[in-house]
């Protein structure tokens, strides 16, 4: 590895464990490239709809999340269609779905 970033599969696993500890339903819908695959989060807010966040890095290389589709809460079918298009462009993507009414996810700390 050419930099000090954690491999994607490692920090994804850490988030899975944290969500499990919090009793929040979470699933890896699609595994991407283990070392450096980018992640898309599908935040299923149940009857409120879904939001999609795409992983990005700032100028210092720090992980941050970009709200796709202007951060709007959308029907699940629209979220799935967006994710399907993204995966068709980048086959190394990870897709993680989290069910939480308020849109919480464990990846704010990474």
Secondary structure, DSSP 8 states (H G I E B T S, - for coil): --SS---HHHHHHHHHHHHHHTT--EEEEE---TTT--EEEEEE-GGG-EEEEEEEE-TT--EEEEEGGGG--B-HHHHHHHHHHHHHH-TT-EEEEEE-TT---GGGG-
